[in-house]
Amino acid sequence: MAMLIKLISSSIFFCLGFSLAEGQGLVRGQKLPEVTSDQTINMAKKPFRLSDYRGKPVILDFWSFNCSSCLKRFGETELLQKKFEGRLHILLVNHESLQHTKLMFEKFKKLKTKIKMPELPMITGDTVLHRLFPVNGLPMVVWIDKTGKFMYRTGDMNEQQLSDFVNERKPELVETDPRKDFVNRQTVFEQSNKEYLKDIVYYSYIAHYLNGTDIGNSNGLPRNEGKTARLSRNAASITELVMMAFGENDAKYIFRQGVNVVLHVSDSVAFMRPDKQSLSPTAFSKWLNQYFYRYDCAVPIEKKGQLYEFMQQDICRYFNLKVSVEKRQMKCLVLKKQTDEIRFRANGFLKSKSYPNQQSSEKIDSIYFANVPMKNLVKTLQADFYTTGLKQPLVDETNYDGNIDMVFPFVNDGETNIGYWQKQLARYGLVLAEEESIADVLVISER
């Protein structure tokens, strides 16, 4: 007879009529034990009891403030719950405390960000559900049928999948790997024990992307007590790897697909990340498994300046590519001075108010460029225009090589466009115009 276990942690309680091996969690088909908590948000009935939700399917959506994609999809999750109101329950689950969770959403509100507390039932400070379902990577979605049985574990969900699940049809899902398979499939450089890396002074590798792993994105950061420097990209298409290598992570050139990147390849599908909404979950997962990659390189600290050169060689060698950066005349957005007067020269009086400071202190209502190169402004403008769908390269013709001081106020709705930037830049004697100019273009060809 299995031993009865009772765990008490952070005001969350549950009882199991069976034992769990460390890190193993539930397997498909097992019923969940009773889970209760008084650390909840948006729940009228307290304490929360999982058994109160029997009779309808339950979706446990695990998230964290460290997971940007989790925060971005709150609105979509709210819409899904409204569409299936009365037919299933979506419960958000995180491990951060109730107090911290509320505090962070308040700070996002003061900062006028787009991140708002979702109007969904939320279990905070959780350790119990995280033990039942060990988190390999976030977002993570656990599917529980109306009888309380664990059925699936995925990285996301959509309306068609939920409709099938509610109507007791098998949804088309891409399930995430169990922890033991995940660990077994990790490359040697991504295993949890990093002690042996202290003896490795130089390595580089390209690996297929593995859902749940995260090697991080490092831009020449020192490691091993400053003895080595590391360059890495956790997940990227071939084109994105080439852009990073030859643009040196936007420090030397700013390249964007559809803007100033040209492909001369036989199969563009293998090179460019597809729109996730254009493919079924199975098709998108197949693309990720086949064409999504991780890159990692570490060198002795004295060779730090050659990291991007090594990355260029690795990528061109493995994917059999010929890559060049060319100057081409094309329609661009051109940043110029209206007069010879320099109104934006850094004077040392403007103090930068960075995002971490915004979280911890006063309310910040502006974007600050304090004693930074003009390239920082150009990168911000290019990124903003790219996300809003403006597919033109941005060319800096100010011929200014000093540092700048500029402050741009946030707009009420959080949205910026070219009209906003033109108005704000005019205050500093700058103009942003659409005209023919010479732009840097990344040309990627197969050998």
N, C-alpha and C positions, 0 to 999 in steps of 0.2 A: 504494500500500500504506500502510495507516494506521501512524502512528508508535507505537512501543511506549513506554509511559510507566510509570515506576516511582516511586511516591510513598512516602516514609517519614515517619511522624509518630507520636509518642507510642507507640512500640513496636507500631504497627499498620501492616501492610504489605499492599499489593495491586498487582497488575499488570493493566494494561488493554491489550487488543490494538487499541484505537481511542482517539481523543482525545475529550475532553469540553469543550464550550464552557462558559465560566464561568457557574455558576448554572443550567445547563441540566439536568444529571443524565440518568439513563436514561429511555428512553421505553418504553411498553408493548410487550412482546414481545421485548425485548433480554435476553440472558443476562447474569447478573452475573459479573464477573471473580472470580478467587480473592481472598478476603479472609481475612487471618489476624490474630490478636491474642493477646498474653499478658496483657492487662489485663482479666481476666474474673473473674466470681464464679459459684459454683455449677456449674462445669464440671469434670468429672473428668479429661477429656483436655485437655492443654495442649501447645502453644498451640492456640487455636481456629482451625479451618479451615472455611470455609463449604462447601467441597467435600465434607466429611465428612457433610453433611446432605442430599446429593442422594439422590433416590429417594423422598423424602416432601416434602410441601409445607412451606414455612417461612413463619412470620409474624414480621416484624420490628416490634416495638412500641417506637417512639421515645418517650422521656419525659425529664423534667427535674424537679429539686426545686422549680423555680419554677412548675410546673404542678400545682396542687392536685388537679384532676380525675384526673391521671395517678396520683398517690399514692393516691387514694381507690379506684381500681379495681384495685389489685394483687390483692386477694382474689378478685375476680371472674375475673381473668385466670388465676390459679392453678387455679381450679375448671375453667375451660375446658381448660387443658392436661391436667388429670387425666382429663377426659371423652374426650379424643382422644389419650391416651397411646399411643405406638407408631404413630400414624397421621399425626401432624404435629408440628412443633416450633415453639414460641413462644420467641423470643429477645428479651429486653429490651435496648434500646440507648440509652445516654446519652452526652453529651459531657463530663461532669464526670469528673475523675480518679478512679482506683481508690481512692486514699487518701481523697479528699474524700467519695466515695460511702459508704465504710465508716464514716467518722467521723460523717456525718449520720445514718445509721441507728442508730448507737450513741447519739447524742444523743436521737433520738426514743424509744429504749428507756428511757433514764434519765428522760425526761420523762413516761413512762407514757402516751404517746399511742397511738392506734390504728394508727399507721403502723408497719408492721414490714417488715423486709427480705423480699421475696418469695422463695419457694423455686423460682425459675426461673433458667435460664441467662441471664447478663447480660454484655454487652460494655460496658465503661466507657471513658472517655477517647477516644471515637470521633471521628474527623474524616473517615474514608474513606466510611463509609456515609452520613454526612450530606452528603457531596459528591455521591455517586451519587443521593441522594434529598433535595434541598434542602428543609428544613423550613419550610413556610409557617405552620404553627401546630401546637400540641400539644393533645391527643394526636394522633399520626400513626401509622397502621398500614400497612405495606407487605406485599403478598401476593405470594409467590414460589411458582411451581408446582414439581412434583417434578423437573422437568428443569433447574431453576435460572433460569427466565424470570420477569422482573418482569411481574406481571399487573394489579394494582390498587393504588391508594393511597386510603385512607379515614381517617375520623376515629375510628372505633371498629369493633367486631366483636361478633357474638353467636353463640350455639350453632348456630342454623339456617344462618347464612352459612358457618360453618366446616364444617358437615356437607356442604353443597353443594360447597364447594371441595375437600374431601377426596375426595368421590365424583365429581369431575370434572364437576360441573354448574355452570352459571353462577349464582353467588349473587346475590341481590337486594341491591345495594350502592348507597350514595351516595358517589361518588368526589369527592375534594377537587380544587380547581382547580389546574392547573399554575401555576407561578410567574408566567409571562408574562401569563396571563389574570388572575391575582390582582392583579398590579400595575396592569394596564390598567383593572380595575374599581374600584380604590380611588378614593375621592373626593379632590379636590384637597387637602383639609386632612389627609389621611392618607398622603400620599406621603412617601418616606423623606427627601427634602431639606426641612428645616424652616426654612431661612434666610429664605425669603420671608415667613414668619409674623411675623417681627419688625416688619414694616411694617403688619400688620393689627391694628388696635386693638379691633375689635368684629366678631364674627360669631356666628351660631348656625345649626345645621342639624340636620335629622332625615334619616337614611338607613336603608335596609334593611340588616339584618345581613349581613355577608359572612364566610363561614367562612374562618378563617385570619388575619383582620385583628384587631388589638387596639389600640384607641385609649386604653385604660386607663379607670379609674374615678376621676375627680378631683372633689374636694369643695371647690371654691373655692381651689385651690392657685394661688399666684402663678407667673407665667411671664414670659419675655422680660425678665429682669433686674428683676423686680418691677413692671413697667409694667402688666401685665394680670393678671386672675384667670380661672381656667378651671373650668368645671363639665362633667363628661362621664359618660356611662354606655355601656359597650362593647356590651352586649347585653341587651335587656329586652323584655318584652311591653308592650302599651299600658298595662295595669293597673299593671305594675311601674314604668313611667315616671311615671304619675300619683302613685303612692305616694311615689316619691322626691321629686317636685316639691312636693307639698303637705305631706308629712311633713318636708320639708327634710332628707332623708337620716337620719331618725329623731331629729333634734335637736329638732324642735318637736312632732311626733306620731309614734307608733309604729303603723303600719298593716300588717296582714298579710291576705293573701287567705284567705277562709274564716273569718276571725276578726272583723274590724271594717271590712270593705270590702263595699259593696253596689253591684251593677251593675244599671242599668236600660237595657239595650241589646238590640238586635234579634238580634245574633249573638254570644253569649258566647265562642264558639270563637276569634273574632278578637281577643279581649281577654285571654284567660287561657292561660298556658303549659300545654300538655297533659302528662300523664304519658308520658314517653318509651317506657315499656314497653307502653303501651296501643296504640301505633301501629307500623306497619311502618317500617323505615328510610326507605323512599321517602316515605311519608306524613308522617313527622316532618320530613324534609328540606323537603318542600313547605310545611309549616306555618312552619318557620323562615324560608324565603325570602319568604313572604307576610306574616307577622305579627310578625316579630322585628325590632327596630330598634336603631339607635345614635343617641345624642344628644350634641351637643357645642356648647358656648357659651363664648366668651371676651369679656370686657368690660374697659374701663379699670379700673385698680385701685381708683379712687375709687368705682366702682359695684359693688364686690364684694358689698355687702350686698343688692343687688337681683337677684343671680343666680337665685335660686329663683323670684322673681317673674317674671323673663323666661322661665324654663323653663315655668312654669305657663301663661303666655300663649301660648308657642309650641305646646305640646301641645294645649291647648284649641282653638286656632285651626286647627291642621293636622287633627286628628282630629274636629273639630266637636263638642266636648264641653262639657257644663255640669257643673262639679264643685263640691261643697260639703262642709264639715266640720260635722257635726251632733252634738249631745249626745243620746244615747239611753239609756234605762234597759234594762238587760239583765243576764243572769247573767255575772258576772265573777270573776276572781281578785283579791282585794283585799288589798293590803299595808297593815297598820296597826301602830301601837304597842300593846303590851300594857299598858305603864305610862307614866307621865310621865317616867320616868328615861331619859336619852339615853345609851345604852351604845356608840353607834357614831360619836359626834362625832369628827371628825378632830383629832388633837392634835399632829401634826407629827413624831411619833416613828416611825411606821410608814413604811418605805421601800418604794416600789413595786419589784417584781421582774418586769419585763415579759418577754414571750416572747423578744425578741432576747437579753436577758441570760441567759435560761434556756439558750439555744443555746450561749452563749460561756463560761459560767462554771459555777456550782454547780448541783446537782440541786435543782429546785424541785418541791415536792409540794403546793402550795396555789394557790388563786386569790386574788389580792390586789386590793383596792380601797383604794388609799392616797391620801387627800386628794383625792377626786374627788366630783362631785355625785351625789346619790341617783339621778338619772336613769340614770347608768351601770349601777347595779345593776338597775334596772327593765328596761333594754334587754337586759341579759344574761339575766335571768329569762325575759322574753318570748321571746327567740330560742331559749332552751333548751326551753321548753315547746312552741313551735311546731314545732321539729324532731322532738320526740317525739310529735307528733300531738294535743296538747292545744289545742283550738280555742276558747279564751276570751281576751278582752282582759284585760290586767293593769292594774289601777288603783291608783295610789299615793295612799293616804289618810293618810300619816304626817304631812303638813303640815310637813315638815322641809325647809328651804331652804338648810341649810349643807352643807359637805362631810363625807364619811364616811371612816372607817377600818374595814375589815372583812377578815377572812381566812377562806377556806373551804377545808378540806382536800380533795384529790382522793380519789375513791373508787377502790377497787382495780381494778374492771373498767372504769373510765373512763366509766361510765354514771351520769347523774344523773336524778332524777325529782322529782315534787312532794313526796314524803315526805322525800327527802334535804334539799331546800331548806327545808321547814318545820322540820326538826330543827335545821339550821344557823342559820336566822334567829332561832329561839327563844333562842339564846345571846346575841343582841343585843337581846332584848326586843321582837322583831317577830313578827307572826303573819301567815300567808298563808291566807286563808279564801275559800271559794267562796260568793258571795252576790250579791244584786241590787245594782247600783250604776249610776252614770252614766258611760258611756264615750264617747270620741270615735270617731265613725264617718265613714268616707270614702264619700261617695255620688257615683257616676259615672253620668251620664246623657248620652244622645245628644240633640243639639239637634233 
